[in-house]
Amino acid sequence: MIMTFLNAGPLGIEEKLGQTVPLDLTFLNENSEHVTLKKLMDGKPTILTLNYFKCAGICSPQLNDLAKTLGKIDLAENTDYKVITVSFAENETPALATAKRKNQLESIGRQYVADAWHFVIGENNSSGILADSVGFRYEKTVSVTGQTDYIHSASLIVLSPEGKVTRYLYGITQAPMDLKMAIFEASHGQVRPTIAKPLLFCYSYDPEAKKYIFAWEKIAGVVMLTLVFGFFLYLLKIGRKEQDHHTKGENNE
C-alpha cells in the first residue's frame, strides 16, 4: 500500500507563462544560509529546476544532462545567467544540497563558476509556494514502510531577471541551442510558448524496488496506437482509390 499526497492542482505542469514568481521567498542554501530567491537570481536570467536530491528516478538524469549542456553553451555563467535547483522534499538538508551540487559541478566537464548554480531547500513551504507559482505539480508517495518519494515531471523553467516565467523546456534532455535561446529570450523578457509537449511521465513507481522505473509499456502503447491509426488511414486511402477507379471504369463503359 502506498499513500499519496498531491500539492495544489492536478499532477503535471500548468504553464504560468508571463507570470512573476515571488522573489521574496527564502531558502536555505548549501551553506545553511537564509537567502531570498531575488538574491539567488542576482538580476540574471535564471534556469529553475524543481527536483529532490534523493530522487531515484528522473531527477539525476535530468540534472546530469543539464550539467553537460551547460558545459557546451557559449555563455558566461554567473554573468549571462544563473541556475537554481530547488528541492521540494520536506525532509532534505543543506548537506544533501552540498553533495548534489558538488557532483553536478564536477560533471560539467570544464571549469565552471560555482556561484552560478545553487542547490537549495525550502523553509516555511517556500519550495511548495515557488512550485505552485510556476505551475509545477508533484505527488508525494509514502509506502507502508515509511519510504517517501515523489512523482513529478521533468522540466526546466526559465525566468527573466525580474522573475517572469518566459519558457518551459520539457523532458530530461535539452539541446544546447534551445537552452541558449531560452536564456537569451529571458534576458529580454520575451515570453515564448511551448512548441511541443513530449510525454511528461515516462516513469512509474515500483514499490518493491522502491524506485521509479521507465514505463516502457506506456511508450509501447503510444507507438502501437500510432501504428494502428496509421494503418487504418492507409487502408482507408487505398479503399477510396479502388472505389474511384471502379467508378471511373463504370463511367467509361
N, C-alpha and C positions, 0 to 999 in steps of 0.2 A: 504493500500500500504506500502511495506517495501523496502527501498533502501538497496542494499548490496555493500560492498567493499571488495575485496579479496586481501590479501597480495600475493607477488610474487609466482607464481606456482599454481598448482591445489590444491584444498581443500583436506586435509588429512595429511599423513606423507610420505615424500620422504626420505628414510633412507640414512644417511650420515656416515655409519659405517667406522671407521678408519680415518675420517677427524677430524681436530682440530678446536675447536671453538676459536674465537678471545678473548684472555684473557685480553686485554686492554680495553674492553668495560666498561663504567662506569654506575653505577646505584645509585639510592637513597635508602638507607636502612630505617629501621623502625625509626631511629633517625634523618632522613633527612640528613644523611651524604653521601658524594660522595665516593663511593667505587668501585674498579675495580672487575671484575669477578675473576681475579687472587687472589686478597685479600680475597674475599669471599670463594674461594675454599681452600685457605691456604695449597696448596700442598697435598690435600687429595682426594681420590676418592669421587666423588660427584653425588648425585641423583638430577637431574634437573627436575622440573615440570614447565610447562607453563600454566598459568591459568589467570583468572581475579577475583578480590576479591568480586565483586558484582554479580558474576555468580549465576543464579538461577537454573542451570541445573547440569551438571556432575562435576563441579569443587569441590563443597563441599563434595559430596560422595567420590570422588577420594582422596581428602586431608584427610578426616576423616579416610578412610581405611589406607592411608599411615601412619597416626599418630598411629593407633592401631598396624600396622605391625612393625613400628619402636620400639614400646614398647615390641615386642616379640622376636626380633632378638638379639642374644647374642654377639653383637659387641659394642665397646665403641664409642659412638657418640662423635664427635669433635676430636677424635683420629684416629679412623679407617675410618671415613667417614664424609662428610658434606651433608647437604640438602639445596638446594636453590629453592625457589618458586618465579618465575618471573611473574609479571603482564604484559600482552601485551596490556591492555586497555590504551587508550591515556589520560584519564582524572582522573585516580586514584591517591591517595595521600599516603604519608607515614603514615598518621593517619589510613587509611584503612588497610595498611600493618601491623601496630602495633596491631590493633584489631584482624585481622585474625590470626596473629602469636600467640597471647595470647590464642585464642580459641583452636588452634590446639595443642599447647604445653600442655594445660590442659587436652586435650582428650587422650593423650598418655597413661595415666594410671599408670605412675611411675615417679620417679624423673628423669628428663632429662636435660642435659646441654643445656641451652637456646641458647648459641652461636653456637650450631651445626646446627640449622635450621634458615635460614634467609628468610624473605619475602621482596622483593624489587620491585621497579618500575623503568621503564626505563627513560632515558633522552637522547635527541638527537637521538631518534629512536633506542636506544641500544637494547630494547626488540625485536623490529622487526628484527634487524640485527642478534641477537642471535637466534631467531626463524628460520630465513632463514638458518643459518649455520648448524642447526640440522635437517632441512627439515620439520619443523612444520608449517603447513599452516592453516590459520584460516580465517573466513569470518565475517566482521563487518556488522551488520544489524542496520538500523535506521528506525524506524516507522514514520508515519506521525505526531505523537505527539512528536517526538524528542527522543523517548526511544532508547537508544543504547545498543546493545547486540552483542555477538559474537558466531558464530557456530564453533566448534572445536572438536578435538578428545581428548581422554584421554590416556596419555602415560607418563611413567617415562623414562627419558633419562639418561643413566649412563655414566659418564665421568671419564677418568683416571686422575691421579694427574696433568698430563700435558695438560689436556683439550681435549683428544682424545675421540671421541664417540665410546663406546665399546658395548653398549647394548641398545635395545628398549624393554620396557615391556609395552605391550598394555593392555588397559582395566581399569576399575575402581578399581578392587580388585587385590591384589597380594599375593602370598603365601610367608610367611616369609623366607623359604628356598630359593626360587627363588631370592628374593631380596638380601639375604645374599651372595648367589653365584655370583650374578651380581657385588656386591661390591668387592668381593674377586678377580674376574676376572679383574675388572677395576684397582685394586691396582697393578696388574702385567701387565697392559696394554694389556690384552688379549681381542681381538675383537671376539665376538660371534654372529653368525647370529640369526635372529629371528626365533624361532622354528615354531610358528604359529601366524597368524594374525586373531584375532577374529573380529567380526563386530565392526567397529570403531564408527559408527554413529547410535546409538540406540535412539537418542534424536532428536526431531524436535521442531521448534519454533511455539508457539501458540500466534498469535498476539493479540487475545482477552484477554487471561490470562496474556500476556506479560511475558512468561517464557518458558523454554524448558521442554517438556514433553516426557516421554518414549514412543517411537513409537512402540506400540505393533503390529500394522499392519505389520511392516517390519519383525519382528520376526516371526509372524504367516505366512507370505508369504514364508519365507525361509523354515519353518517347513513343510508347505503344499507341496512345490515343492519337498522337500526331500522325503516326504512320497509317492507322486505320482510317482517319479522316481524309488523309491524302489519297489513299487507295480508293475510298468512296468517291471522291471528286474525280479521280481518273476514270473509274467505271462510268460515272455519270456523263463525263465528256465523251467517252467512246460510244456510249449508248446514243447520245444525241447525234453524233456524226453518222452512225449507222442508220438512224431514223431519217436524217436529212438525205442521205444517199439513196435510201429506199424510196423516199417521197419524190426525189428528182427522177428516179428511174420510172416511176409510175406516170409522172407528167410527160416524160419523153415518149412513152408508149401511146 
